[in-house]
Structure formats: C-alpha cells, structure tokens
Amino acid sequence: MELIFFTAIIFLLWRFFQDETPSKEYEDRLPTLDQSLIWILAYVMEADGKVTKNELNAVKKFLISYYPEEKAKNLLLLLHYQTQR
C-alpha cells in the first residue's frame, strides 16, 4: 500500500514539474548562479552600512582563485556596480 502511494506521489510531482518547464524567453531573464552569488556577497558586504577594503580584497581573492581571470574580472565589475547602488 505504501509503495503505491509513494509511486503515485512521485508520478504527480513528475507531471507537475514537467508541465512547469520555463519557456526559453523566461530562462533568458533568470539570474545565473554567478550573478546570484555576487548579489549575496554585495548584500553581506553592505550589511553594516559600509564596504571595507578588507571585504573587497577577500572577495577579489576568492573570485580570482575560483573563476578564470576574465570571468573573475566581469564578476568584480558586477560586484562594483551592485555595491555602488
């Protein structure tokens, strides 16, 4: 009995999410994981009301060590834009 119930729930969830696939137009407007990371970093850095040089250096060091150089530069520009708003 439990197996039938569990299988029915899995099937219903699968059908629900299969019908809810975002269209290509909507996917283009979704933020990427990288953009979301930068937004969170900017929010945390600004939590005390000011962005310090130490915070910027730590984030810069992280981005350069984790991403390729060109991608890290682009993300740093995005971070700069987010913290200037």
C-alpha positions as CSV (number, residue, x, y, z in Angstrom):
1,M,0.0,0.0,0.0
2,E,2.8,2.4,0.9
3,L,4.6,1.6,-2.3
4,I,1.5,2.5,-4.4
5,F,1.0,5.8,-2.5
6,F,4.7,6.7,-2.9
7,T,4.7,5.9,-6.6
8,A,1.6,8.0,-7.1
9,I,3.1,11.0,-5.4
10,I,6.3,10.7,-7.4
11,F,4.2,10.4,-10.6
12,L,2.2,13.5,-9.7
13,L,5.2,15.6,-8.9
14,W,6.9,14.5,-12.1
15,R,3.8,15.5,-14.1
16,F,3.6,18.8,-12.3
17,F,7.2,19.8,-12.9
18,Q,7.1,18.5,-16.5
19,D,4.3,21.0,-17.3
20,E,6.0,23.8,-15.5
21,T,9.2,23.9,-17.6
22,P,10.1,27.6,-18.1
23,S,10.0,28.9,-21.7
24,K,13.1,30.0,-23.4
25,E,12.1,33.6,-23.1
26,Y,11.7,33.3,-19.3
27,E,15.0,31.4,-19.0
28,D,16.9,34.3,-20.5
29,R,15.7,36.6,-17.7
30,L,16.7,34.2,-14.8
31,P,19.8,35.2,-13.0
32,T,22.7,32.9,-13.2
33,L,24.3,31.3,-10.2
34,D,27.3,33.6,-10.6
35,Q,25.0,36.7,-10.6
36,S,23.2,35.4,-7.5
37,L,26.5,34.8,-5.7
38,I,27.5,38.4,-6.4
39,W,24.2,39.8,-5.2
40,I,24.5,37.9,-2.0
41,L,28.1,39.0,-1.5
42,A,27.2,42.6,-2.1
43,Y,24.3,42.4,0.4
44,V,26.5,40.8,3.1
45,M,29.3,43.3,2.5
46,E,26.8,46.2,2.8
47,A,25.1,44.8,5.9
48,D,27.0,47.1,8.3
49,G,26.4,50.1,6.1
50,K,29.9,50.4,4.6
51,V,32.1,48.3,2.4
52,T,35.7,48.0,3.7
53,K,38.9,47.4,1.8
54,N,39.4,44.1,3.6
55,E,36.0,42.8,2.5
56,L,36.8,43.8,-1.1
57,N,40.2,42.1,-1.0
58,A,38.7,38.9,0.4
59,V,36.0,38.7,-2.3
60,K,38.5,39.6,-5.0
61,K,40.9,36.9,-3.8
62,F,38.1,34.3,-3.7
63,L,36.8,35.2,-7.2
64,I,40.2,35.1,-8.8
65,S,41.0,31.7,-7.2
66,Y,37.7,30.2,-8.1
67,Y,37.0,31.6,-11.6
68,P,39.1,32.1,-14.8
69,E,40.7,35.5,-14.9
70,E,38.3,37.1,-17.4
71,K,35.2,35.7,-15.7
72,A,36.5,37.0,-12.3
73,K,37.0,40.5,-13.8
74,N,33.5,40.5,-15.1
75,L,32.1,39.4,-11.7
76,L,34.2,42.1,-9.9
77,L,32.7,44.7,-12.2
78,L,29.2,43.4,-11.4
79,L,30.1,43.5,-7.7
80,H,31.3,47.1,-8.0
81,Y,28.0,48.0,-9.7
82,Q,26.0,46.3,-7.0
83,T,27.8,48.0,-4.2
84,Q,27.5,51.4,-5.8
85,R,23.7,51.3,-6.0
